[in-house]
Amino acid sequence: MQFSTFALAALAGLASAQQTPTGKVHVIKVAVNNSLTYEPNDIQAVPGDMVQFQFFGGNHTATQSTFDQPCQPISQNTNVTGFHSGFIPAAASEAMGMRAVYSIMINNTNPLWIYCAQGRHCEMGMAMVINKPAANASRTLTAYKELAKGATTELPTGGATGGTPGSTDPNAPADAGTPGAADPVDAGAGMLAAPTSILLAAAGFAALLL
């Protein structure tokens, strides 16, 4: 019994360490005044930070790509799953007095190139970057948008992946509070990845000891 209690305590500590973010919340406003923009569109974030996309209008996405293949899901050109919010119609949440959000956790400082997969929005410049590479001055958001002009927007196969959809009070302070836990996603995408399989296995092992 003492051992099982210890195992459960260790499990709880592991889950807390892996799934509870402690950093800053970076709020990205999507399509303010029905514009094809992310505001701000160039930010720096550190491991443990949350990036929360707040959808103000239209029906847009936040979808990860590579720099070299703009407007295409990163999973199409690499072995990284990446993230894709799916289409988020802002009006549906607004009708309930809420604002639709989609949140990702930052796991490292790798660059994250993001585009809207709606129609030709990416080709028209609806893109942003998190942690643009300091070591390569040619890889800027301006350069990405130039490449995007000649690209063809593509959607990831399947639905939304990575991150956490939700809603928030539109009257709440923009970056108040500590971020809540988001779904674990592919660590290669630069976001927080928790070893869910290890946690489940540990939970089963601890249960056998009770």
Phi and psi in degrees as GROMACS dihedral restraints (atoms count N, CA, C in turn):
[ dihedral_restraints ]
;  ai    aj    ak    al  type     phi  dphi    fc
    3     4     5     6     1   -63.1    20    10
    4     5     6     7     1   -39.4    20    10
    6     7     8     9     1   -67.3    20    10
    7     8     9    10     1   -40.7    20    10
    9    10    11    12     1   -65.3    20    10
   10    11    12    13     1   -37.0    20    10
   12    13    14    15     1   -63.7    20    10
   13    14    15    16     1   -41.3    20    10
   15    16    17    18     1   -63.2    20    10
   16    17    18    19     1   -41.6    20    10
   18    19    20    21     1   -63.1    20    10
   19    20    21    22     1   -42.5    20    10
   21    22    23    24     1   -65.4    20    10
   22    23    24    25     1   -39.1    20    10
   24    25    26    27     1   -65.0    20    10
   25    26    27    28     1   -41.3    20    10
   27    28    29    30     1   -64.4    20    10
   28    29    30    31     1   -40.4    20    10
   30    31    32    33     1   -61.0    20    10
   31    32    33    34     1   -44.9    20    10
   33    34    35    36     1   -62.5    20    10
   34    35    36    37     1   -39.6    20    10
   36    37    38    39     1   -66.5    20    10
   37    38    39    40     1   -38.7    20    10
   39    40    41    42     1   -65.4    20    10
   40    41    42    43     1   -44.0    20    10
   42    43    44    45     1   -61.5    20    10
   43    44    45    46     1   -41.6    20    10
   45    46    47    48     1   -64.3    20    10
   46    47    48    49     1   -42.9    20    10
   48    49    50    51     1   -66.6    20    10
   49    50    51    52     1   -34.5    20    10
   51    52    53    54     1   -85.9    20    10
   52    53    54    55     1   -29.0    20    10
   54    55    56    57     1  -115.7    20    10
   55    56    57    58     1    -4.1    20    10
   57    58    59    60     1  -104.9    20    10
   58    59    60    61     1   109.1    20    10
   60    61    62    63     1   -73.3    20    10
   61    62    63    64     1   152.7    20    10
   63    64    65    66     1  -129.1    20    10
   64    65    66    67     1     1.7    20    10
   66    67    68    69     1   -92.5    20    10
   67    68    69    70     1  -157.3    20    10
   69    70    71    72     1   -86.5    20    10
   70    71    72    73     1   151.5    20    10
   72    73    74    75     1   -97.9    20    10
   73    74    75    76     1   119.1    20    10
   75    76    77    78     1   -99.5    20    10
   76    77    78    79     1   113.7    20    10
   78    79    80    81     1   -91.2    20    10
   79    80    81    82     1   125.4    20    10
   81    82    83    84     1  -111.0    20    10
   82    83    84    85     1   118.9    20    10
   84    85    86    87     1   -89.2    20    10
   85    86    87    88     1   121.9    20    10
   87    88    89    90     1  -102.2    20    10
   88    89    90    91     1   124.7    20    10
   90    91    92    93     1    60.6    20    10
   91    92    93    94     1    44.7    20    10
   93    94    95    96     1   -62.8    20    10
   94    95    96    97     1   133.7    20    10
   96    97    98    99     1    55.6    20    10
   97    98    99   100     1    33.6    20    10
   99   100   101   102     1    60.6    20    10
  100   101   102   103     1    25.5    20    10
  102   103   104   105     1   -82.8    20    10
  103   104   105   106     1   157.5    20    10
  105   106   107   108     1   -91.7    20    10
  106   107   108   109     1    68.1    20    10
  108   109   110   111     1  -141.9    20    10
  109   110   111   112     1   155.6    20    10
  111   112   113   114     1  -110.5    20    10
  112   113   114   115     1   130.1    20    10
  114   115   116   117     1  -126.9    20    10
  115   116   117   118     1   119.4    20    10
  117   118   119   120     1   -73.9    20    10
  118   119   120   121     1   164.1    20    10
  120   121   122   123     1  -111.0    20    10
  121   122   123   124     1     8.5    20    10
  123   124   125   126     1  -151.1    20    10
  124   125   126   127     1   103.2    20    10
  126   127   128   129     1  -131.1    20    10
  127   128   129   130     1   163.1    20    10
  129   130   131   132     1  -114.1    20    10
  130   131   132   133     1   133.6    20    10
  132   133   134   135     1  -137.2    20    10
  133   134   135   136     1   149.3    20    10
  135   136   137   138     1  -112.5    20    10
  136   137   138   139     1   161.8    20    10
  138   139   140   141     1   -53.6    20    10
  139   140   141   142     1   133.9    20    10
  141   142   143   144     1    98.7    20    10
  142   143   144   145     1   -14.8    20    10
  144   145   146   147     1   -76.8    20    10
  145   146   147   148     1   154.2    20    10
  147   148   149   150     1  -109.0    20    10
  148   149   150   151     1   140.9    20    10
  150   151   152   153     1  -112.4    20    10
  151   152   153   154     1   119.7    20    10
  153   154   155   156     1  -114.5    20    10
  154   155   156   157     1   117.4    20    10
  156   157   158   159     1   -86.5    20    10
  157   158   159   160     1   123.4    20    10
  159   160   161   162     1  -110.4    20    10
  160   161   162   163     1   123.0    20    10
  162   163   164   165     1   -95.6    20    10
  163   164   165   166     1   114.5    20    10
  165   166   167   168     1   -96.3    20    10
  166   167   168   169     1   -20.0    20    10
  168   169   170   171     1  -167.0    20    10
  169   170   171   172     1   166.7    20    10
  171   172   173   174     1    67.3    20    10
  172   173   174   175     1  -155.3    20    10
  174   175   176   177     1  -140.7    20    10
  175   176   177   178     1    87.0    20    10
  177   178   179   180     1  -117.5    20    10
  178   179   180   181     1   175.7    20    10
  180   181   182   183     1  -131.2    20    10
  181   182   183   184     1   166.5    20    10
  183   184   185   186     1  -123.3    20    10
  184   185   186   187     1   107.2    20    10
  186   187   188   189     1  -127.8    20    10
  187   188   189   190     1   133.8    20    10
  189   190   191   192     1   -86.1    20    10
  190   191   192   193     1   138.8    20    10
  192   193   194   195     1  -132.8    20    10
  193   194   195   196     1  -177.4    20    10
  195   196   197   198     1   -94.3    20    10
  196   197   198   199     1   168.7    20    10
  198   199   200   201     1   -68.8    20    10
  199   200   201   202     1   -42.6    20    10
  201   202   203   204     1   -74.9    20    10
  202   203   204   205     1   -21.2    20    10
  204   205   206   207     1  -123.6    20    10
  205   206   207   208     1    71.2    20    10
  207   208   209   210     1   -64.5    20    10
  208   209   210   211     1   152.9    20    10
  210   211   212   213     1    69.4    20    10
  211   212   213   214     1    12.2    20    10
  213   214   215   216     1  -125.3    20    10
  214   215   216   217     1   139.3    20    10
  216   217   218   219     1   -60.6    20    10
  217   218   219   220     1   141.1    20    10
  219   220   221   222     1   -60.0    20    10
  220   221   222   223     1   -30.8    20    10
  222   223   224   225     1   -66.3    20    10
  223   224   225   226     1   -19.7    20    10
  225   226   227   228     1   -76.7    20    10
  226   227   228   229     1   -23.1    20    10
  228   229   230   231     1  -120.7    20    10
  229   230   231   232     1    -4.7    20    10
  231   232   233   234     1  -142.0    20    10
  232   233   234   235     1  -179.3    20    10
  234   235   236   237     1   -94.8    20    10
  235   236   237   238     1    14.8    20    10
  237   238   239   240     1   -92.2    20    10
  238   239   240   241     1   131.4    20    10
  240   241   242   243     1   -68.0    20    10
  241   242   243   244     1   -44.3    20    10
  243   244   245   246     1    71.6    20    10
  244   245   246   247     1  -164.7    20    10
  246   247   248   249     1  -132.3    20    10
  247   248   249   250     1   152.4    20    10
  249   250   251   252     1  -152.3    20    10
  250   251   252   253     1   120.7    20    10
  252   253   254   255     1   -73.7    20    10
  253   254   255   256     1   -17.7    20    10
  255   256   257   258     1    76.3    20    10
  256   257   258   259     1   169.3    20    10
  258   259   260   261     1   -73.7    20    10
  259   260   261   262     1   130.5    20    10
  261   262   263   264     1  -121.6    20    10
  262   263   264   265     1   102.0    20    10
  264   265   266   267     1   -76.7    20    10
  265   266   267   268     1   111.9    20    10
  267   268   269   270     1   -62.8    20    10
  268   269   270   271     1   -33.6    20    10
  270   271   272   273     1   -61.9    20    10
  271   272   273   274     1   -33.3    20    10
  273   274   275   276     1   -62.3    20    10
  274   275   276   277     1   -42.3    20    10
  276   277   278   279     1   -73.4    20    10
  277   278   279   280     1   -38.7    20    10
  279   280   281   282     1   -60.5    20    10
  280   281   282   283     1   -34.0    20    10
  282   283   284   285     1   -64.3    20    10
  283   284   285   286     1   -22.2    20    10
  285   286   287   288     1  -101.4    20    10
  286   287   288   289     1    10.3    20    10
  288   289   290   291     1    75.6    20    10
  289   290   291   292     1    20.7    20    10
  291   292   293   294     1  -124.4    20    10
  292   293   294   295     1   172.2    20    10
  294   295   296   297     1  -122.5    20    10
  295   296   297   298     1   128.3    20    10
  297   298   299   300     1   -69.0    20    10
  298   299   300   301     1   139.0    20    10
  300   301   302   303     1  -135.5    20    10
  301   302   303   304     1   159.9    20    10
  303   304   305   306     1  -143.0    20    10
  304   305   306   307     1   126.2    20    10
  306   307   308   309     1  -122.1    20    10
  307   308   309   310     1   140.7    20    10
  309   310   311   312     1  -126.4    20    10
  310   311   312   313     1   154.8    20    10
  312   313   314   315     1  -106.2    20    10
  313   314   315   316     1   141.5    20    10
  315   316   317   318     1   -92.0    20    10
  316   317   318   319     1   125.9    20    10
  318   319   320   321     1  -104.1    20    10
  319   320   321   322     1   -27.0    20    10
  321   322   323   324     1  -153.5    20    10
  322   323   324   325     1  -173.3    20    10
  324   325   326   327     1  -104.1    20    10
  325   326   327   328     1    22.0    20    10
  327   328   329   330     1   -63.3    20    10
  328   329   330   331     1   145.2    20    10
  330   331   332   333     1   -64.4    20    10
  331   332   333   334     1   140.6    20    10
  333   334   335   336     1  -121.6    20    10
  334   335   336   337     1   114.4    20    10
  336   337   338   339     1   -99.2    20    10
  337   338   339   340     1   129.4    20    10
  339   340   341   342     1  -129.6    20    10
  340   341   342   343     1   139.2    20    10
  342   343   344   345     1  -138.8    20    10
  343   344   345   346     1   164.6    20    10
  345   346   347   348     1   -95.0    20    10
  346   347   348   349     1   128.2    20    10
  348   349   350   351     1   -93.4    20    10
  349   350   351   352     1    13.6    20    10
  351   352   353   354     1   -85.1    20    10
  352   353   354   355     1   122.3    20    10
  354   355   356   357     1    50.2    20    10
  355   356   357   358     1  -127.7    20    10
  357   358   359   360     1  -107.6    20    10
  358   359   360   361     1    26.0    20    10
  360   361   362   363     1   -60.3    20    10
  361   362   363   364     1   -39.3    20    10
  363   364   365   366     1   -64.3    20    10
  364   365   366   367     1   -46.2    20    10
  366   367   368   369     1   -61.7    20    10
  367   368   369   370     1   -26.2    20    10
  369   370   371   372     1   -88.7    20    10
  370   371   372   373     1     5.1    20    10
  372   373   374   375     1   103.6    20    10
  373   374   375   376     1     9.8    20    10
  375   376   377   378     1   -83.6    20    10
  376   377   378   379     1    89.6    20    10
  378   379   380   381     1  -153.7    20    10
  379   380   381   382     1   164.9    20    10
  381   382   383   384     1  -156.9    20    10
  382   383   384   385     1   172.0    20    10
  384   385   386   387     1  -138.5    20    10
  385   386   387   388     1   142.7    20    10
  387   388   389   390     1  -114.6    20    10
  388   389   390   391     1   126.0    20    10
  390   391   392   393     1    59.9    20    10
  391   392   393   394     1    59.1    20    10
  393   394   395   396     1   -58.9    20    10
  394   395   396   397     1   146.9    20    10
  396   397   398   399     1   -69.9    20    10
  397   398   399   400     1   121.5    20    10
  399   400   401   402     1   -73.8    20    10
  400   401   402   403     1   -25.4    20    10
  402   403   404   405     1   -82.7    20    10
  403   404   405   406     1    -7.5    20    10
  405   406   407   408     1  -134.0    20    10
  406   407   408   409     1    94.5    20    10
  408   409   410   411     1   -66.6    20    10
  409   410   411   412     1   -15.7    20    10
  411   412   413   414     1   -81.4    20    10
  412   413   414   415     1   -15.9    20    10
  414   415   416   417     1   -95.1    20    10
  415   416   417   418     1    82.9    20    10
  417   418   419   420     1  -116.1    20    10
  418   419   420   421     1   169.1    20    10
  420   421   422   423     1   -65.2    20    10
  421   422   423   424     1   -36.5    20    10
  423   424   425   426     1   -61.2    20    10
  424   425   426   427     1   -43.4    20    10
  426   427   428   429     1   -65.3    20    10
  427   428   429   430     1   -39.1    20    10
  429   430   431   432     1   -61.1    20    10
  430   431   432   433     1   -44.9    20    10
  432   433   434   435     1   -64.8    20    10
  433   434   435   436     1   -34.1    20    10
  435   436   437   438     1   -65.1    20    10
  436   437   438   439     1   -43.4    20    10
  438   439   440   441     1   -62.4    20    10
  439   440   441   442     1   -37.7    20    10
  441   442   443   444     1   -64.4    20    10
  442   443   444   445     1   -28.6    20    10
  444   445   446   447     1   -58.7    20    10
  445   446   447   448     1   -30.0    20    10
  447   448   449   450     1  -102.6    20    10
  448   449   450   451     1     9.2    20    10
  450   451   452   453     1   -93.6    20    10
  451   452   453   454     1   174.5    20    10
  453   454   455   456     1  -123.5    20    10
  454   455   456   457     1   121.7    20    10
  456   457   458   459     1   -64.8    20    10
  457   458   459   460     1   134.1    20    10
  459   460   461   462     1  -130.7    20    10
  460   461   462   463     1   148.0    20    10
  462   463   464   465     1   -96.1    20    10
  463   464   465   466     1   147.4    20    10
  465   466   467   468     1   -64.2    20    10
  466   467   468   469     1   151.8    20    10
  468   469   470   471     1   -72.3    20    10
  469   470   471   472     1   146.2    20    10
  471   472   473   474     1    80.2    20    10
  472   473   474   475     1  -165.4    20    10
  474   475   476   477     1   -98.6    20    10
  475   476   477   478     1  -152.0    20    10
  477   478   479   480     1   -63.3    20    10
  478   479   480   481     1   146.6    20    10
  480   481   482   483     1  -147.5    20    10
  481   482   483   484     1   147.6    20    10
  483   484   485   486     1    71.4    20    10
  484   485   486   487     1   158.1    20    10
  486   487   488   489     1    67.9    20    10
  487   488   489   490     1  -173.1    20    10
  489   490   491   492     1  -138.5    20    10
  490   491   492   493     1   120.2    20    10
  492   493   494   495     1   -79.6    20    10
  493   494   495   496     1   160.1    20    10
  495   496   497   498     1   177.8    20    10
  496   497   498   499     1  -159.0    20    10
  498   499   500   501     1  -147.6    20    10
  499   500   501   502     1   161.1    20    10
  501   502   503   504     1  -143.6    20    10
  502   503   504   505     1   161.0    20    10
  504   505   506   507     1   -71.9    20    10
  505   506   507   508     1   120.0    20    10
  507   508   509   510     1   -66.0    20    10
  508   509   510   511     1   -13.7    20    10
  510   511   512   513     1   -94.0    20    10
  511   512   513   514     1    -2.3    20    10
  513   514   515   516     1   -75.8    20    10
  514   515   516   517     1   153.1    20    10
  516   517   518   519     1   -56.3    20    10
  517   518   519   520     1   144.8    20    10
  519   520   521   522     1   -58.7    20    10
  520   521   522   523     1   -49.4    20    10
  522   523   524   525     1  -122.7    20    10
  523   524   525   526     1    37.4    20    10
  525   526   527   528     1   -79.7    20    10
  526   527   528   529     1   147.2    20    10
  528   529   530   531     1    85.7    20    10
  529   530   531   532     1   178.2    20    10
  531   532   533   534     1   -97.7    20    10
  532   533   534   535     1   139.0    20    10
  534   535   536   537     1   -65.0    20    10
  535   536   537   538     1   145.5    20    10
  537   538   539   540     1   -85.0    20    10
  538   539   540   541     1   167.0    20    10
  540   541   542   543     1   -68.2    20    10
  541   542   543   544     1   135.6    20    10
  543   544   545   546     1  -106.9    20    10
  544   545   546   547     1   162.7    20    10
  546   547   548   549     1   -61.2    20    10
  547   548   549   550     1   138.6    20    10
  549   550   551   552     1   -68.7    20    10
  550   551   552   553     1   141.0    20    10
  552   553   554   555     1  -134.4    20    10
  553   554   555   556     1  -179.8    20    10
  555   556   557   558     1   -56.0    20    10
  556   557   558   559     1   120.1    20    10
  558   559   560   561     1   -62.5    20    10
  559   560   561   562     1   -26.8    20    10
  561   562   563   564     1   -65.0    20    10
  562   563   564   565     1   -18.2    20    10
  564   565   566   567     1   -82.4    20    10
  565   566   567   568     1    -1.0    20    10
  567   568   569   570     1    88.1    20    10
  568   569   570   571     1    17.9    20    10
  570   571   572   573     1  -122.8    20    10
  571   572   573   574     1   167.8    20    10
  573   574   575   576     1   -66.6    20    10
  574   575   576   577     1   128.2    20    10
  576   577   578   579     1  -122.4    20    10
  577   578   579   580     1   121.2    20    10
  579   580   581   582     1  -102.8    20    10
  580   581   582   583     1   137.5    20    10
  582   583   584   585     1   -75.0    20    10
  583   584   585   586     1    78.2    20    10
  585   586   587   588     1   -58.9    20    10
  586   587   588   589     1   -39.9    20    10
  588   589   590   591     1   -61.8    20    10
  589   590   591   592     1   -36.8    20    10
  591   592   593   594     1   -67.3    20    10
  592   593   594   595     1   -41.6    20    10
  594   595   596   597     1   -63.0    20    10
  595   596   597   598     1   -43.2    20    10
  597   598   599   600     1   -65.6    20    10
  598   599   600   601     1   -40.8    20    10
  600   601   602   603     1   -64.1    20    10
  601   602   603   604     1   -42.0    20    10
  603   604   605   606     1   -64.8    20    10
  604   605   606   607     1   -38.4    20    10
  606   607   608   609     1   -63.9    20    10
  607   608   609   610     1   -42.4    20    10
  609   610   611   612     1   -64.7    20    10
  610   611   612   613     1   -41.1    20    10
  612   613   614   615     1   -62.9    20    10
  613   614   615   616     1   -43.1    20    10
  615   616   617   618     1   -65.2    20    10
  616   617   618   619     1   -37.2    20    10
  618   619   620   621     1   -63.9    20    10
  619   620   621   622     1   -36.1    20    10
  621   622   623   624     1   -64.9    20    10
  622   623   624   625     1   -25.3    20    10
  624   625   626   627     1   -85.4    20    10
  625   626   627   628     1   -11.4    20    10
